[in-house]
Amino acid sequence: MQEISENWVNKNFDKKWILKQWQKPIQKAEKLGLPLYCGEFGIITGPPQKEMLNWYNDMIKLFEEAGIGYANWNCKSDQFGLDDGNGKRKEELIKIVSGEYNRLNS
């Protein structure tokens, strides 16, 4: 078990690492001439807000750079939602997921 966990300790899980993980499906889609679509992605409620928004921003940038269509896990929920489940919109997250943040900050 310790050997397995050592593969994940003190690693930098940044855009470069994520893109490396995506290479197999990206190459397969290119070979077949098919588009890629990520139907569900997100972060469960609980991590620090700044890090969560940074992760979402990195993911959206990667989807757009790689030409991958995407959809957030869900819309109205306290878990993964763009709305907290009680009608309060998560405005910063919505800007990132909609691509508006990247267009404004490019």
C-alpha positions as CSV (number, residue, x, y, z in Angstrom):
1,M,0.0,0.0,0.0
2,Q,2.8,2.4,0.8
3,E,4.3,1.9,-2.6
4,I,1.1,2.9,-4.3
5,S,0.6,6.0,-2.1
6,E,4.2,7.1,-2.9
7,N,3.1,7.6,-6.5
8,W,0.7,10.4,-5.3
9,V,2.6,12.1,-2.5
10,N,4.3,15.4,-3.1
11,K,3.1,15.6,-6.7
12,N,2.0,18.7,-8.5
13,F,-1.4,18.0,-10.1
14,D,-1.5,21.0,-12.4
15,K,-2.7,21.6,-15.9
16,K,0.4,19.9,-17.3
17,W,-0.3,16.7,-15.3
18,I,-4.0,16.7,-16.2
19,L,-3.3,17.1,-20.0
20,K,-0.8,14.2,-19.8
21,Q,-3.6,12.0,-18.4
22,W,-5.9,13.0,-21.3
23,Q,-3.5,12.2,-24.1
24,K,-4.7,8.6,-24.8
25,P,-8.4,9.7,-25.4
26,I,-7.3,12.8,-27.3
27,Q,-5.1,10.8,-29.6
28,K,-7.8,8.2,-30.1
29,A,-10.4,10.8,-31.0
30,E,-8.0,12.5,-33.4
31,K,-7.2,9.1,-35.1
32,L,-10.9,8.3,-35.5
33,G,-11.9,11.9,-36.4
34,L,-14.3,12.1,-33.5
35,P,-15.0,14.9,-31.0
36,L,-14.5,14.4,-27.3
37,Y,-17.0,15.3,-24.7
38,C,-16.7,15.2,-20.9
39,G,-20.2,14.8,-19.7
40,E,-19.6,15.2,-15.9
41,F,-16.8,16.8,-13.9
42,G,-16.6,18.8,-10.8
43,I,-15.3,19.1,-7.2
44,I,-17.4,18.0,-4.2
45,T,-18.1,20.7,-1.7
46,G,-15.4,21.3,1.0
47,P,-12.1,22.3,-0.5
48,P,-10.8,25.9,0.0
49,Q,-12.7,28.2,-2.4
50,K,-9.6,29.6,-4.1
51,E,-8.1,26.2,-4.9
52,M,-11.5,24.9,-6.1
53,L,-11.9,27.9,-8.5
54,N,-8.4,27.5,-9.7
55,W,-9.0,23.8,-10.5
56,Y,-12.2,24.6,-12.4
57,N,-10.4,27.4,-14.3
58,D,-7.6,25.0,-15.3
59,M,-10.1,22.3,-16.4
60,I,-12.1,24.8,-18.5
61,K,-9.0,26.1,-20.1
62,L,-7.8,22.6,-20.9
63,F,-11.2,21.6,-22.3
64,E,-11.2,24.7,-24.6
65,E,-7.6,24.3,-25.6
66,A,-8.0,20.6,-26.4
67,G,-11.4,21.2,-28.2
68,I,-13.3,19.0,-25.7
69,G,-17.0,19.7,-25.0
70,Y,-17.9,19.6,-21.4
71,A,-20.7,19.9,-18.8
72,N,-20.4,20.5,-15.1
73,W,-21.6,17.6,-12.9
74,N,-25.0,19.3,-12.1
75,C,-26.7,22.6,-11.8
76,K,-28.6,22.9,-8.5
77,S,-27.0,21.1,-5.6
78,D,-24.9,21.7,-2.6
79,Q,-22.5,19.1,-4.2
80,F,-20.9,20.1,-7.5
81,G,-23.6,22.6,-8.3
82,L,-23.6,26.0,-9.9
83,D,-26.3,26.8,-7.4
84,D,-26.1,25.9,-3.7
85,G,-29.3,23.9,-3.9
86,N,-31.2,26.7,-2.1
87,G,-31.3,29.1,-5.0
88,K,-28.1,31.0,-4.3
89,R,-26.0,31.1,-7.5
90,K,-22.2,30.5,-7.3
91,E,-21.4,33.5,-9.5
92,E,-17.6,33.0,-9.7
93,L,-18.0,29.4,-10.5
94,I,-20.6,30.1,-13.2
95,K,-18.3,32.6,-14.9
96,I,-15.5,30.0,-15.0
97,V,-17.7,27.1,-16.2
98,S,-19.4,29.2,-18.8
99,G,-16.0,30.2,-20.2
100,E,-16.8,33.9,-19.5
101,Y,-13.9,34.2,-17.0
102,N,-11.3,32.9,-19.5
103,R,-12.6,35.2,-22.3
104,L,-12.4,38.2,-20.0
105,N,-8.9,37.3,-18.6
106,S,-7.2,36.2,-21.8
